[in-house]
């Protein structure tokens, strides 16, 4: 799993450079709740970015009933 660099985050978010703004963009546009790195920027992987939108925006838990 490869974590995006700060330069890649700027390109992904359309030029946003501030970590808080990048986190808001990622949550709003991609539906990913990203944790913060030590420097305040979001910590997401390329697997999350390239994942299927249905997997990223899942709102209900996938519980199974015990038999």
C-alpha positions in Angstrom: 0.0 0.0 0.0 1.4 3.3 -1.1 0.5 6.5 0.8 0.1 9.6 -1.4 2.8 12.2 -1.0 1.9 15.9 -0.3 2.6 16.8 -3.9 0.3 14.0 -5.1 -2.4 15.2 -2.6 -2.2 18.7 -4.2 -2.7 17.3 -7.6 -5.5 15.0 -6.5 -7.4 17.8 -4.7 -7.2 20.4 -7.5 -4.4 22.5 -6.1 -5.4 22.6 -2.4 -2.3 22.8 -0.3 -3.6 23.1 3.3 -4.1 19.7 5.0 -7.5 20.6 6.5 -8.8 21.7 3.1 -7.6 18.6 1.5 -9.3 16.4 4.2 -12.6 18.3 3.6 -12.3 17.8 -0.2 -11.5 14.1 0.2 -14.5 13.5 2.5 -16.9 15.5 0.3 -15.8 14.3 -3.1 -14.6 10.8 -2.4 -16.5 9.8 0.7 -13.2 8.7 2.4 -12.7 9.6 6.1 -8.9 10.1 6.0 -6.8 10.2 9.2 -4.2 13.0 9.5 -0.5 12.5 9.1 1.9 14.2 11.6 2.2 17.2 9.3 -1.6 17.6 9.2 -2.2 16.3 5.6 -4.5 13.4 5.0 -3.2 9.9 4.9 -4.8 7.9 2.0 -3.5 5.2 -0.2 -3.7 4.8 -4.0 -5.8 1.8 -3.4 -8.4 4.0 -1.7 -8.2 6.6 -4.5 -8.6 4.0 -7.3 -11.2 1.9 -5.5 -14.7 1.6 -6.8 -17.0 4.4 -5.8 -19.6 2.0 -4.3 -16.9 0.6 -2.0 -15.8 4.1 -0.9 -19.3 5.5 -0.3 -20.7 2.5 1.6 -23.0 3.9 4.3 -24.4 0.7 5.8 -22.4 -1.9 7.7 -22.2 -5.3 6.0 -23.4 -7.4 8.9 -24.5 -11.0 8.7 -26.9 -12.7 10.9 -25.5 -15.4 13.1 -27.2 -18.8 12.7 
